[in-house]
């Protein structure tokens, strides 16, 4: 029989919580004051939960109690241990909820926290404890004993007390508590008695919890500023203020990319503080996991996740929007159909886009990092919101054939265009390296024309939706009908190469036709290839050819689409194969070589059904080449 079974109302902690308590109780940390931040944060959450409960239910216990947090350091006799008490008037807990929430709370969070400590020996636990949902247990860094008295908002619920000294068990019993909420009585360790000091407690509240939305009273005096940060003038708010507010709101410990803080009185009253996060996906234990901004009226929260102010493709933006033009009792349905909200949405959307454009113009390197994280969001916006095209297209960024890996905008591309150029050129590929080796680029390199490298699968999907930009047509350079300005006559190395005889070349083309059959529309001489032996181009009547690449990812029965095979008559490989066709038409190298040229071109286009199928043929070619090298006279 365990100790917990012998003692009525005694329970054992779960294994992960025991490990966590052991670390917190027996380890020293740089900043023990973090425990108060965590307890205040939990109290604030309890008050917020009650606030939302009262929006639809006024039949609660102690309905008129002020939503606030109280911290006290009661005087004790010199020979008695010092104590502090943290109270809130929040949602409270029943006896069963105390057992569940404080005995097994955040088991997955505890495991993740412990794994983090094991994987990084240099990490300070106080820097990350709040990220893993284990903040309550930080109180044992300073406590010999913790008593949690709580009374639920439910009228018939009785009060209860949870007691633990940080060992492997805890007890829960019924208790007397006349008012709603939770009280945490902390008996301090000898080396933590400094926290039983009003000045010290106020300092900690100021440091960590200044912008908590509820008043925090320390020994009867309000310690947090509480004034809504978004109602201050931007000139009165520091970067550190924005960072602290963002972290308290989201529990995202990575600084935001940008803060958007503005106020306006026309056409609608609005005070807003919005943030662009560093990452698209919130952390597993983030405080705000749903999209939408917090909507306030007269500084009172009326909707925690309002998705009506920004389009879906901007739903990564988080923050606060406050308008005195909105009624306090506005419902969800009224918000959706409210004309004031429509004005708010237009204002907020415009300000967010203005900030993103400013970031792109003033801090291009920072914007490039932002684009790597959120670029697909905007492309998804183009696919789902046709009306947003004019807003989104200036924000698009792509690598190009002349950008040396950097990202360029469509506007920058237009500025760099040659005078005679009438179109914006792009090439589709699986990645930047593949795009850079595309045979379609030969004629563009020769003419020093820039080509955008579209390497995201979404680019192929969007191509048919983006016919032009600022009057310039967007053109896929695999188009068989593409015509470029004539190049001035200059002698090149290619011109010095002997041209393949007409008869030999025709025989080679014929062999390509019989070998590839219906897999190609046509085999013909290329007028543009310089350094590549062949390329595949789309017939002029091809419909939505860009979607062929998407089809390869989605269709298990996918077959390579028919293309025109263009052959570079001056390329040494083509000349050697053509001479072989003439002299030894049955040589296995001929058919193997043609097949490999065709499938390599498919691979370059991102159209090959299964590249691994080429391996046996490549091995055959290597065996033949090796055999010829051995028998060749020295």
GIWOHU-V779180 format. One record per residue. RES is the residue in three letters. NEAR is the number of other ideal C-beta (glycine too) atoms within 10 Angstrom. Layout:
res->{RES & RES}
near->{NEAR & NEAR}
This chain:
res->{UNK & UNK & UNK & UNK & UNK & UNK & UNK & UNK & UNK & UNK & UNK & UNK & UNK & UNK & UNK & UNK & UNK & UNK & UNK & UNK & UNK & UNK & UNK & UNK & UNK & UNK & UNK & UNK & UNK & UNK & UNK & UNK & UNK & UNK & UNK & UNK & UNK & UNK & UNK & UNK & UNK & UNK & UNK & UNK & UNK & UNK & UNK & UNK & UNK & UNK & UNK & UNK & UNK & UNK & UNK & UNK & UNK & UNK & UNK & UNK & UNK & UNK & UNK & UNK & UNK & UNK & UNK & UNK & UNK & UNK & UNK & UNK & UNK & UNK & UNK & UNK & UNK & UNK & UNK & UNK & UNK & UNK & UNK & UNK & UNK & UNK & UNK & UNK & UNK & UNK & UNK & UNK & UNK & UNK & UNK & UNK & UNK & UNK & UNK & UNK & UNK & UNK & UNK & UNK & UNK & UNK & UNK & UNK & UNK & UNK & UNK & UNK & UNK & UNK & UNK & UNK & UNK & UNK & UNK & UNK & UNK & UNK & UNK & UNK & UNK & UNK & UNK & UNK & UNK & UNK & UNK & UNK & UNK & UNK & UNK & UNK & UNK & UNK & UNK & UNK & UNK & UNK & UNK & UNK & UNK & UNK & UNK & UNK & UNK & UNK & UNK & UNK & UNK & UNK & UNK & UNK & UNK & UNK & UNK & UNK & UNK & UNK & UNK & UNK & UNK & UNK & UNK & UNK & UNK & UNK & UNK & UNK & UNK & UNK & UNK & UNK & UNK & UNK & UNK & UNK & UNK & UNK & UNK & UNK & UNK & UNK & UNK & UNK & UNK & UNK & UNK & UNK & UNK & UNK & UNK & UNK & UNK & UNK & UNK & UNK & UNK & UNK & UNK & UNK & UNK & UNK & UNK & UNK & UNK & UNK & UNK & UNK & UNK & UNK & UNK & UNK & UNK & UNK & UNK & UNK & UNK & UNK & UNK & UNK & UNK & UNK & UNK & UNK & UNK & UNK & UNK & UNK & UNK & UNK & UNK & UNK & UNK & UNK & UNK & UNK & UNK & UNK & UNK & UNK & UNK & UNK & UNK & UNK & UNK & UNK & UNK & UNK & UNK & UNK & UNK & UNK & UNK & UNK & UNK & UNK & UNK & UNK & UNK & UNK & UNK & UNK & UNK & UNK & UNK & UNK & UNK & UNK & UNK & UNK & UNK & UNK & UNK & UNK & UNK & UNK & UNK & UNK & UNK & UNK & UNK & UNK & UNK & UNK & UNK & UNK & UNK & UNK & UNK & UNK & UNK & UNK & UNK & UNK & UNK & UNK & UNK & UNK & UNK & UNK & UNK & UNK & UNK & UNK & UNK & UNK & UNK & UNK & UNK & UNK & UNK & UNK & UNK & UNK & UNK & UNK & UNK & UNK & UNK & UNK & UNK & UNK & UNK & UNK & UNK & UNK & UNK & UNK & UNK & UNK & UNK & UNK & UNK & UNK & UNK & UNK & UNK & UNK & UNK & UNK & UNK & UNK & UNK & UNK & UNK & UNK & UNK & UNK & UNK & UNK & UNK & UNK & UNK & UNK & UNK & UNK & UNK & UNK & UNK & UNK & UNK & UNK & UNK & UNK & UNK & UNK & UNK & UNK & UNK & UNK & UNK & UNK & UNK & UNK & UNK & UNK & UNK & UNK & UNK & UNK & UNK & UNK & UNK & UNK & UNK & UNK & UNK & UNK & UNK & UNK & UNK & UNK & UNK & UNK & UNK & UNK & UNK & UNK & UNK & UNK & UNK & UNK & UNK & UNK & UNK & UNK & UNK & UNK & UNK & UNK & UNK & UNK & UNK & UNK & UNK & UNK & UNK & UNK & UNK & UNK & UNK & UNK & UNK & UNK & UNK & UNK & UNK & UNK & UNK & UNK & UNK & UNK & UNK & UNK & UNK & UNK & UNK & UNK & UNK & UNK & UNK & UNK & UNK & UNK & UNK & UNK & UNK & UNK & UNK & UNK & UNK & UNK & UNK & UNK & UNK & UNK & UNK & UNK & UNK & UNK & UNK & UNK & UNK & UNK & UNK & UNK & UNK & UNK & UNK & UNK & UNK & UNK & UNK & UNK & UNK & UNK & UNK & UNK & UNK & UNK & UNK & UNK & UNK & UNK & UNK & UNK & UNK & UNK & UNK & UNK & UNK & UNK & UNK & UNK & UNK & UNK & UNK & UNK & UNK & UNK & UNK & UNK & UNK & UNK & UNK & UNK & UNK & UNK & UNK & UNK & UNK & UNK & UNK & UNK & UNK & UNK & UNK & UNK & UNK & UNK & UNK & UNK & UNK & UNK & UNK & UNK & UNK & UNK & UNK & UNK & UNK & UNK & UNK & UNK & UNK & UNK & UNK & UNK & UNK & UNK & UNK & UNK & UNK & UNK & UNK & UNK & UNK & UNK & UNK & UNK & UNK & UNK & UNK & UNK & UNK & UNK & UNK & UNK & UNK & UNK & UNK & UNK & UNK & UNK & UNK & UNK & UNK & UNK & UNK & UNK & UNK & UNK & UNK & UNK & UNK & UNK & UNK & UNK & UNK & UNK & UNK & UNK & UNK & UNK & UNK & UNK & UNK & UNK & UNK & UNK & UNK & UNK & UNK & UNK & UNK & UNK & UNK & UNK & UNK & UNK & UNK & UNK & UNK & UNK & UNK & UNK & UNK & UNK & UNK & UNK & UNK & UNK & UNK & UNK & UNK & UNK & UNK & UNK & UNK & UNK & UNK & UNK & UNK & UNK & UNK & UNK & UNK & UNK & UNK & UNK}
near->{5 & 10 & 11 & 16 & 10 & 8 & 11 & 8 & 16 & 16 & 19 & 16 & 23 & 14 & 12 & 19 & 21 & 15 & 16 & 27 & 21 & 14 & 17 & 21 & 16 & 9 & 10 & 7 & 17 & 10 & 14 & 17 & 22 & 24 & 28 & 24 & 22 & 19 & 24 & 25 & 19 & 20 & 26 & 20 & 14 & 23 & 21 & 17 & 14 & 21 & 17 & 13 & 15 & 15 & 12 & 6 & 10 & 8 & 9 & 17 & 16 & 14 & 13 & 5 & 16 & 10 & 18 & 18 & 27 & 19 & 23 & 18 & 20 & 11 & 8 & 12 & 6 & 4 & 5 & 9 & 16 & 19 & 21 & 27 & 15 & 23 & 19 & 28 & 23 & 27 & 24 & 28 & 25 & 19 & 20 & 12 & 17 & 24 & 18 & 12 & 17 & 21 & 17 & 14 & 17 & 20 & 15 & 12 & 19 & 24 & 16 & 19 & 24 & 17 & 11 & 15 & 18 & 9 & 8 & 10 & 6 & 4 & 12 & 13 & 21 & 18 & 13 & 16 & 26 & 21 & 20 & 23 & 19 & 27 & 22 & 20 & 25 & 24 & 23 & 24 & 23 & 24 & 26 & 16 & 16 & 22 & 18 & 24 & 22 & 29 & 23 & 23 & 25 & 15 & 11 & 7 & 18 & 13 & 20 & 24 & 20 & 26 & 19 & 23 & 14 & 20 & 14 & 15 & 17 & 24 & 16 & 22 & 13 & 11 & 18 & 9 & 17 & 7 & 13 & 24 & 28 & 24 & 20 & 22 & 19 & 26 & 18 & 19 & 19 & 8 & 9 & 20 & 14 & 12 & 21 & 20 & 15 & 15 & 9 & 16 & 22 & 18 & 14 & 20 & 24 & 14 & 14 & 22 & 24 & 18 & 19 & 20 & 20 & 22 & 14 & 26 & 18 & 24 & 15 & 8 & 9 & 13 & 22 & 21 & 16 & 16 & 11 & 16 & 22 & 24 & 13 & 16 & 8 & 13 & 7 & 8 & 16 & 9 & 9 & 8 & 18 & 20 & 15 & 17 & 22 & 24 & 18 & 21 & 19 & 20 & 19 & 20 & 14 & 12 & 15 & 21 & 21 & 21 & 20 & 21 & 22 & 16 & 15 & 15 & 10 & 8 & 12 & 19 & 17 & 24 & 21 & 23 & 28 & 25 & 25 & 21 & 23 & 15 & 13 & 12 & 10 & 18 & 15 & 12 & 17 & 17 & 17 & 18 & 12 & 10 & 16 & 17 & 25 & 20 & 23 & 24 & 20 & 12 & 14 & 11 & 16 & 21 & 22 & 14 & 14 & 22 & 16 & 18 & 25 & 21 & 18 & 13 & 20 & 22 & 17 & 18 & 22 & 23 & 23 & 23 & 25 & 24 & 21 & 13 & 17 & 25 & 12 & 9 & 9 & 16 & 13 & 10 & 8 & 13 & 19 & 12 & 10 & 18 & 9 & 19 & 23 & 14 & 18 & 27 & 18 & 13 & 20 & 24 & 17 & 11 & 17 & 21 & 17 & 12 & 19 & 24 & 14 & 13 & 18 & 20 & 11 & 9 & 14 & 16 & 9 & 13 & 22 & 14 & 12 & 21 & 22 & 11 & 16 & 21 & 19 & 15 & 16 & 21 & 19 & 16 & 20 & 20 & 13 & 11 & 14 & 9 & 7 & 18 & 13 & 9 & 20 & 18 & 17 & 15 & 20 & 21 & 21 & 22 & 19 & 22 & 21 & 16 & 18 & 7 & 9 & 13 & 19 & 20 & 19 & 20 & 15 & 16 & 22 & 14 & 9 & 14 & 16 & 11 & 5 & 9 & 17 & 12 & 15 & 20 & 24 & 24 & 23 & 27 & 22 & 16 & 12 & 15 & 10 & 17 & 25 & 16 & 12 & 22 & 25 & 26 & 23 & 17 & 18 & 20 & 13 & 16 & 16 & 10 & 21 & 18 & 23 & 25 & 25 & 22 & 20 & 16 & 18 & 16 & 20 & 24 & 18 & 18 & 20 & 13 & 10 & 17 & 9 & 12 & 18 & 11 & 7 & 15 & 12 & 17 & 17 & 20 & 22 & 22 & 16 & 17 & 10 & 18 & 8 & 16 & 11 & 7 & 12 & 6 & 6 & 7 & 7 & 11 & 9 & 14 & 10 & 8 & 13 & 7 & 11 & 22 & 14 & 9 & 10 & 19 & 19 & 14 & 16 & 25 & 19 & 12 & 21 & 26 & 14 & 10 & 18 & 16 & 8 & 6 & 16 & 19 & 18 & 15 & 21 & 15 & 15 & 23 & 10 & 22 & 22 & 17 & 14 & 22 & 22 & 22 & 23 & 24 & 27 & 22 & 16 & 10 & 9 & 19 & 8 & 12 & 22 & 19 & 15 & 21 & 21 & 17 & 15 & 22 & 10 & 9 & 10 & 5 & 6 & 16 & 12 & 18 & 20 & 17 & 25 & 19 & 24 & 24 & 23 & 24 & 22 & 20 & 20 & 11 & 13 & 25 & 21 & 13 & 24 & 23 & 15 & 17 & 25 & 15 & 9 & 11 & 11 & 7 & 14 & 11 & 18 & 19 & 16 & 17 & 25 & 23 & 17 & 16 & 21 & 22 & 20 & 19 & 22 & 20 & 14 & 21 & 28 & 21 & 21 & 19 & 14 & 9 & 11 & 7 & 10 & 17 & 9 & 9 & 15 & 13 & 10 & 14 & 17 & 10 & 10 & 15 & 11 & 10 & 10 & 10 & 8 & 7 & 7 & 7 & 3 & 2}
